[in-house]
Amino acid sequence: MITGIRLQNYRSYKDASFEFEPGVNIIIGPNASGKTNLLEAVMVTARGGSYRARDAELLQHGKDWARLDGNYEKQKRTVKIERNNPTVKSFGLDDKPFKRLSLERTVPVVLFEPNHLQLLTRGPEQRRDYFDELLERSRPAFKPLAASYRRALTQRNALLKHGQTRAANQLFVWNVRLSELGAQIAAARQELADDINRRLAKDYSKIAGRRSKTELVYDSQFPAGNYASKLLHKLEQSAAEDFERGFTGHGPHREDFTIYLKGQPAAASASRGETRSLLLAFKIYELELIEKARAAKPIFLLDDVFSELDGARRQALVNTLKDRQSIITTTDAEAVLEYFSQDHNLIILNRL
């Protein structure tokens, strides 16, 4: 739980401080008042990085440094960013210095922002990133596994660019490595999809107010039981084609997830309301997954999503906020306040 934050030279804030309550915190203000910047700052102190920008973009224009001081229930957390080449970021946890934050040193946070509503309709990369991030945040071993796969993929792609006559005899070792690591990634993704499917239909039905068949399918290129051997065979078989195009055309980096509703791909068939219900169901799952993995309730950050939801879906979202600390931004106070009792903390911002 975060109790307060100070922002210095951070985006639109020269020097400002805010306090938060344990329950619902509502940040109200017009566009360009710094609502999202404040929400983002909480994310940076909790997890170490922004969800929407590089470190250099977090510095206020013309400033050489920025600093965030987050006061948490059990810890004081500091983030310093210095303009350099490259930009340097450092952390302090109760005055102990760190250059980066491992998973166990982060504070569990779940974010829901408008771009998440495009999860169904955007490209495969966005879906891979979303579900892989869930794995990274709930399984400490997945992040180094994914990093090892990316390094092996980079090495193989570099060989492909050298041309077939020069690099063909070196390719086999990277085919083997990529197949072994790829099989582990595919297995973890399939386990995640299976776990989500145990909850998805129930959570969706509660939000949408009707029972509907829902399913998340991991569109793997090969069967789970012999993924490594099948991928190795495919890499060997398609080597000439890969040399011609200069990149690796098969493996988990080319796979996708499909969300089905009523037996049809939701991207093509779901209404706006159904899409929002599905995304809320995924966020409920994410909250519970992170809480179970970290043995602590995550802070729930919601950036201007109430305007995207109708009354029933707003109420369903409010129900998930019970007994959790949440920070909500909105331009429309009435759209949010009617769903809460007097037990909430208002932070009112003016246009900068």
N, C-alpha and C positions, 0 to 999 in steps of 0.2 A: 504494500500500500504506500502510495506517495502522499506526503502531507504538505509539501510546498516545493516551489522551484523559483530560481532566479536566473534570468537571461541577460547576458551582457554581450553587446555587439553581435547578437544572433538574429540574422535575417532582418525583420522590421523592428526589432527591439534593441534600443540603445542600452537601457538598464531598467528592468521591470521585474517585479516579484509577484507571485500568486500563491494562494493557499488552497488546499483541497480537503474535502471531507471524506470520511470512509465510504459513504454511499454514492449517490448520484450527484455529479457535478456538471452543470450546464453552462457552456460558454456561449453567450449571446452577443451578436454584433453584426453590422452590415458587412458586405463584401469589402475586402481590402482593409479589414480591421485587425488582422493578425491571428484569427481563430485557429486556422490550420497550422500556422507556424508554432503556436503554443502547444497544440496537440503533438506536433512533430517533435518538439523539444522534449516532451515527456518520453516519447519513444526513444530518442537518442540517449537520454540518461539511463533508461531501462535496459535497452538492448545494444547500445553502442553505435547505432547508425540510423540514418534516415531511411524511410520507405519510399522517398520520391526524388532524392537529389544526391549528388556527390558532396563530399566533405567541403570542398572549396566553395560550393554554392551556399553553404550555411552561414558563411561570414557576411556580416553587414557590408554593404558596398563601401569601398574605400578604407575599410578597417583591416588591420594586420592580424587580429586575433579575435576569438570569441570564447565565451566561457558559459557553461551551464552548471548550476549547483542544484542538485535534486536532493531533497530531504525525504528519506523513506522511513518507514516505521522502525526498521532495525539497522539502518545504514545511511551514511551520507555519501552521495555519489557526485563526482565532479568530472566534467568533460571539458577539455581544452583543445581548441583548434587554432593552429597557427598557419598563416599564409606563408608558404615556402614553395620550393620546387623539388619534390611534390609537397602538397599540403600535409602537415603533420598533426595527428590527433593523438591525445593521451588521456588516460583515465586515472581517477583517484577514487578508491573505495575505502572510506574511513581513513583518508590520508595515505593509504598505501598505493604506490604508483604502479600502473600497468600500461603496457603499450597496446594491448588488445584484450578483449573480453572473451573468455571461453564460455561455453553454454552455461556451466554451473555458476558463473559470475554475473549472468544477466538476470534481470527481473522478468518473470513471465508476463507477457502482454499479448493481447489479441486486438487486432485492428480491423475495423470495418469501414471502408471508404468507398465513394461512388464508383471508382474504377473496378472494384470487385464485382459489380453488377454485370460486367462484361466477360466474366469468366467463361460463360457458355459460348459466347459468340466470337471471342478473339482467337488467335492462332494457337496451335499446339504448344508453342514455347511458353505461353502464359500459364497454361494448365500444368505443364510439367513443373514450372517454377513454383506454382502454388502448392502442389502436392509434395514436391521434393522438400520445400521449406517446412511443411508439416513434419516430415520425417526427420529433418535436421534438428528441429526443435523438440522432438519427442524421443529421438534415438541418437545418443551422442556419437555412435559409431558411423552413422550415415554420412555426416558431413565430410570426414576424411576419406570415406569410400568414394563419394561423388568427386572429391578433389583428385583422387588418384585416377579415376576414370577419365576426367577431363585432361589430365596430363598425358595419359596414354593416348587419348584421341588426338591431342595436339601433336605428339610425336609421330603418330601414323600419318596424319594429314601432311606433316612436313615432308615425310618420305614420299608421299604421293606427288608432291609438287616437284620433286627432283627428277621424276620421269622413270618409266618402267625399266629401262636398261640399266640405270644406276642403282636403283633402290629395291628391285624385286626380291633379291636374296636376303634383304634385311627385314622384310615385311612380316615374315612368319612369327617372329618373337612378339611383335606388337599385336598381331591377330590373336595370339594365345592370351596375352595379357588383357586385351580389350574384352575378349569373350568371358574370361573368368570374372572380371570386375562387373561387366555388364549383366551377367547372370545374377549377381548379388543385388544389384540395383533393381532389376526386374522383379526379383523375389520380394524385396522390401515394398515395392510399389503395389504388388498384388496383395500382400498382407494388409496394407493400408486400405486398399479398395474393399477387401473383404470385411474389414472392421467397420468402415464407414457404412457399408450396406446393411450391417446389423442394426443400425440406428436410423438411417436416412428416411425410410418410408414413414416411420413413426413420427419423427420430428417434423417432416414435411406435412403430414396430415394434421398435426396439431396447429401448425401455422396457417395452412390453407383452409382449414375447416372442413376438409373432405378427405376421404381415403383415396389414395392414388398409388399405383405401382411406380416406384422410383428405383433407379439402379445406377451406380457408378461402375463403368467397365474400363479396365485397363487394356488398351488396344496393343497388346504385346505382339511382336512379330513372330515369336516362337513359343512353343509349349514350355511351361514352367519347369517340368521335370527334366528336360534335356536342353535348356536354353543355351548353355555354354557351348555344347557340341554343335548345335544347330547354327548358332551365330558364327562359330569358327568356320564351319563349312561354307556359310554364305559369304563371309569375308574372303575366303580363298577363291570361291567361285566367281565373285564379282570384282576381283582385283583389277582386271583390265579396265572395267568400267570406272572404277574409282580413280585409277591413274588418269583416265581421260578427263574426268570432271574435276579432279584435284581435291576431293574430300571424301570422307567415309559415309556411305549411303545407308548403312544398316547398324542397328544397335539402339540402346535405350534413349540416346540423344535424338532419335528420329521418331519416337513413339508418342502416343497421345492417350488421352482419357476422353471417354464419351459419357455424358450424363443422359440417361433415358428417363422419360416421363410418359406413363401410360403406354409403354412399349415402343415409343418413338424417340429419336434423338431430340432432346429438349432444345438444342440450338435452333432447330428448324421449326419446331411445333409449339413451344411454350409461349404463352402470352406474357405480357410484362408482369402481371401479378404473379403468375406461376414462376417466372424467372426469379423474382424477388423472394418468393417463398423458398425456393431451392437454395438460394444463397444464404438466407437466414438459417436454414437447416444445416448447411455446411459450417456456418459460424458457431452454432450451438455445439456441433460436434467438436470444432476446433477448441472452444473454451474448455470442454470436458476432457479432451485429449491432453491439452497442455497442463490442466490442473492435475490430472492423474500422473503424468510424467514427471512433473516438478513438485508434486505434493504441496502445492500452494495455489490459491485462486488467482488467476491472472487479472491484471487491470484491463478493463474493456474500454478501448478507445473507439469512438464513433464520430466520423467526420461527415457532417451534413447528410446523413442518410435518412433522417425522418421525412424530409421533403420528397424522397423517392418512394415512400411507403404509404399505403392507404391505412385507414383506421384499424382494421383487423390485424394487419401486419405490424403496425406500430405497437399495438397491445401485446402481440406475441413477443416482440423484441423487448418491451418493458418487462415482461415476465421473466426473461432470461437475466435481467439486471438485478433481480432480487438477491440480496446477500453478497453482492459483488461491488467493488469500487468501479465506477464507470465515469468517463469524461466524454461529454457529448457537445459537439459544436452545432450551432444552428443560426440562420439568419431570421428565422420565424419563431419567435418566443411562444406564440400561442400553439403552434404545431407540436411543441414538446411539453410545455407546462401543464396542459390539460391531462396528461397521463401520469402526473406525479402528485403526491400529496405535498404537504409543506416540508417534508423531510428531504430537502435537496439544497445544494449550494449553487448560487448563481454568481457567475463571473461575467460582468457586462463590459464589453469593449466598444470603443468609439473608433470611427474611421480614422486612419492614420493620415 
